[in-house]
């Protein structure tokens, strides 16, 4: 019997002596799987077993790894191995040591890209949460960004990565990046995200949507079920404010000021918020008009946006520069001729409005078709 085998045998024998009969039975099953070399079944069992309350101790988990798992770690699925070791690492008190432990594991799982990515995300979480090393966290996020985007398909690591990235961007105050990563996380892992954390995540995402530079597709968040978690909470008002922004409803924005101004981040950025909702109002005005009614007067824009007439042209130029709309300004006539508005996720009312526009368009086509038929008959008879 080799030294490694002797170590495993002695370790398992000691664990089976526990007074807890159920726990002893678990150890017996693990021993059987090990002796039968059923590595896949053993991996699946250990993924759940390491979370057993009797093992939630640094010493116990390190002994489990050193005396047992380490003897066959190269024989099991690398990703499954990292899932097991995640619990071990979480219980290591010296977090710098935990990072170094993970670094040593990279060579052992390098045959599996997902396992290596998973390791890096775990290191990033330790740097961010425990060591407060923002530079090291940023480095990992940037290293993994392109790799994961080029992966070709969504892996289990994507959701973990987007959660890490969103937490980092929230910490450093980058609202746009937080918003985008937060939505990507929800697209990957919302089913595994604890329900009790939904209201907080929804609140942070809502604030980021309002404060983020370049975030004008608020309908994407409004369409997500996570916002329902704010219903009947103290932050329910945020859903209504997001709806106001999505439709460019400046009157509602003003009416709600006494509520949203209680949030320091929003109150401090009132000028920025007014500029954003004015741009969204212009987009909504363009969207609602048919293709033959898109010559919008400066006066109409001033009336809808509640802006002074002298600021309207600047608003239009900013919208054009951001590619939110496309068109040409006629300064002499005081109008802007819109030809395009940036696509967005629409709410039901907006979809109904678009359906009405399509019905009008189809009616015009039908009338033109009938006119051509009638004129063709005249030409043929002549």
N, C-alpha and C positions, 0 to 999 in steps of 0.2 A: 504493500500500500504506500503510495506516494505521500509526501509531507502535506500537500494540498488536500488530498483525499482524507488523510487522518484529521486535519484541521476541521474539515466540513463535518465529518462523522462526529467528532467530539462536540462541535458547536451545536449541531442539531440534537444530539442526545441531551445536552444540557437544557436546551429550550423546551424539549418535550416533558421535562420534569416539572413544569409549572403546575400549580394547584388548580388553575383554571382549565376545566376539562374541554371546553369549547376551543380554547386557544391551543391546548395540547393536540387536539384533533387537527387543527389548521397546520401545525408544524409537521404532524405525521403525513398529511396529504402533500405538503411541500417536499418532504423527504422522498416520498414515493415518486413524485414527478421528476425529481432530481435523479434518483437511482435509475429510472426508466429512460432518462435522457429525453424527456418530452419537453424540449426547450420552449416551444411556442406556448403550450399549456402552462408551463412554469412561469413564463413571462407575464401572461395574462393574470395569473394568480397573484404574483408579487406586486403588480401594479396597484391592486386593491389592498393587498395585505400590508404593505408598508404604511398604510394610513391607519392601521389598527391602533387604538388608543394606548395599548401597552408598549408601543414602539415609539411614541412621540417624545423622544428624548435623544439628544445628540449622541450620547455614548452607545445607546442601544442600536441606533440606526447605523452608526459607523462600524460597530461590531458586525452587524448584519452584512454590510458591504464587504468589509475586510475579510471576514471569516467564511463568507458564503458566496455572495454575488460575484466578487472579484475572481473567483476560481473558474467561472464559466461565462464571464461577461462578453467574451469575443464570439461566443457560440449562439447568442440570442440576438433577436432583432434589435439593431442599434437604436431605433426610435423608441422602442419599448424600454430599452435600458435607460434612456434619458428620462422617460416618464417616471421610472422607479427612482432614479437618482434625484429628481426634482424635490421629492419629499425629504430625502437625506440632506440635500443642500439647504433647504428651508430651515432645518433644525441645527445647522452649524452656527454656533454663536459668533465666531470670528468671521465676519463677512469677507474680509480680504482673503482669508484662507479658503472660503467658499469659492471665490472667484478663481483662485489658483487651482483648486480641486477640479473645477469645470474645465480650465485650460488644459490640464493634463489628460482629460477625457477626450479631447478633440481627435487625437491620433487614433484612439481606440474605436471611434465611430465614423472616421473619415470616409468610409465606403458609402455612407448614407448622407446625402446633402441635407435632407430634412432634419436629421439628428444634429448635425453641425449648426444649422440655423437655429434650432431649438436651444442649443447650448448658448449661442450668442445672445439670444433674447433673454435667457435666464441671467446671464452676466449683466446685461443692460439693466434688468430690473433691480439687481443688487446694487449696481452703481448708482441708479437713480433713487431708489427707496432707502437704502441703508447707508451707503457711503457718500451720498450727495455729490457725486462726481459727475457733473453735467457734461464736461468735455468728453469723458470716456463714453457716456451714454450717447451723446451726439455722434461720436465716431462709429459706434455699432449701428445706429439707425441709418446713417449714410452708407455704410458698407452693405447693409442688407437691402436697402431700398431698390436698387437696380436689379439685384439678384432675384428678389422675389417677384418683381414686375416681369422679369423675363422667364419665370418658372414655367409658363405655359398653362398652368392650371392652379386653382386655389388649393393650397395644402393646409393641414391643421396648424402650421406655424404662422400662416398669414394673419389669422385673428390675433394671436399672441403678439405678433410684431406690431400690428396697428394699435393695439392697446398700449404697448410700451411707448410707441411714437406719440400717441395722443396725450399720454400722461406727461411725457417730456415737454411737448409743445405747450401744454397748459401751464406747466411749471415756469417756462420761460416767457409766457405771455404772447405766444404767436397764435392768435385766434384763428386765422385762416387755415393754417396747417393742422391745428387741433381739430377744427371742424371737419376737414376732409378725411383725416385719419380716423376720427371718431365714427363717421358714417361708414368708412370702409370696414372698420371693426364690426359694426352692427351688421353689415352685409355678410360677414364671414362667420361670426360667432354669437349672434344674438340669442340663439337657442340655449347656449351654454352660459349665458351671462345671468348671474343671480337676479331674480326679480326684485329683491329688496333694494338693489342698487340702480334700478331703472330710473326712479325719479331724479336722483342726483345727476346721473349721466344725461338725462333729458334736459335738465336745467342748464348744465354746463354747455351742452351742444346748442341750446337755444340762445344763450348769451353769445357764444362764439359766432353763430350765424348772423347775429345783429352787428357785432363788433368787427368781424373779420373783413379785411380788405379783399375785394374781388369776389365776395360771396353774394351772389344775386339770385341763385337758384334755391331759394328757401323752401320752395314746394317739395324738394327732395326730402327734407326733414319732416315737413308737415304730413307727408304721405306715410311716414314710418310709425308703426304702432307704439313705439317707445314713448311718444308724446302723450299717449292715453294714460300713462302712469302719473301724469301731473294733475289729472282730474281729481277734484275734491281734496286738493292739497293747497298749501299757502302760496304755491307758485303757479296755480292754474292760470293766472292772468297772462303768463308768458305765451301760452298757446294763442290767445287772442291777439297779442302784440305781434307775434310772428305772422299771423294771418293778415294783419293790417299791413305789414311790410310786403308780404307776398303780392298783395293787390294794390300797393301804393296808396293806401287809404290814410292820407295825412290828417284828416279830421279825427279819425279814431286814435291815431298816434298822439295828437294833441290832447284829446279827451282822457287818455290813459296816463298822461304825464305825472299826475299825482301818485300813481302806483309805481311806474317804472323808474321814476327819479329817486326812489328810495334805495335803489341798487347803486352803490358808489361807482362801479365801472361804467354803468349806463349814463348816470348823471354827468360824469366827467367827460363823456364823449358825445354830448348832446348835438354839437355842431356836425360832427361826423355822421351821427344817426340821421339828422335831418337831410343831409346831403344824399345819403343812401336811399332813404325813402322817397326823396324827390326824383332820383334816377329811376327807381322802381315804378313810380307814378307815371313817368314819361314812357317807360316800357309798356305799362298797362294801357295807356292811352293809344299807343301805336298798335298794340295787339288787338284792341277792341274795334278798331276801324277797318273797314273793308279796303281792298286794294285800290279802289277808286276814290277813297275819302281820306287819304293819308297826307294831305296837305294841312298840317296842323299849325294854327296861328300862334304867335307868341302870346297873344292875349289869353287864348284858351289854356295854354300851358301855365301861364302865371296864375290863372284862376284855380286850376286843379292843384298845383303844387304849393300855392300860397306864397310864392316868391315875388319879390319886387320885379317889375318889368325889366329893369336893367340887368338882372341876374339870369334871366331866362336863356339868353344866347350862350352864356358861359356854361349853363347846365347842359344844353344841347351839345355843345362842343365836347364836354367831358364824356357824355354818353357815347358820342361818335368815337372819341379817342379810346374808350374802353371796349369798343366793339359791342356795345349793348344794343345799339341800333345802327342802321345805315341809312343815309339819305343826304340831301343837299339843303343848305341854308340859303334862303332868299331874303337877304337883309332889307332890300327895297320894299318887298311886299310884306315883310314881317312874318314869314311862314317858314316851316321846315318841311320838305317833301320826303317823307319816310318811305323806304323801299323794303326794309327788313328789320325784324326784331329778333334778338337772341332767343333760341328755343329754351324753354324751361319746363319743369314738371308742373302740370296744371292741376288746380283743384276742380271740383265738380262744376261749380258755377262757370269757371273759365272754359271748361270743356263744352258745357251747354252753349256758351257764347260762340265758341268755335264751330259747333255743329250748326248754329243758326247762320253763320257766315257761309258755311259750305252749302247749306240749303239755298241761300240767296244766289250763290255762285252757280249751282246746278240749275236753278230756275232761269238765270240769265243765259246759260248755255242752251237750255231747251228752247227758249224764245228765239235765240239766234238760229237754232237748227230749223225751227218752223219758218222763220223769215226767209232763210236760204231756200227751203223747199218751195215756198210760194213764189219767190223771185225766179227760181229755176224753171218753174212751170210757165211763167210769163215769157221767159227767154225762149223756151222750146216752142211755144205756140206762135211766137213772132218769127 
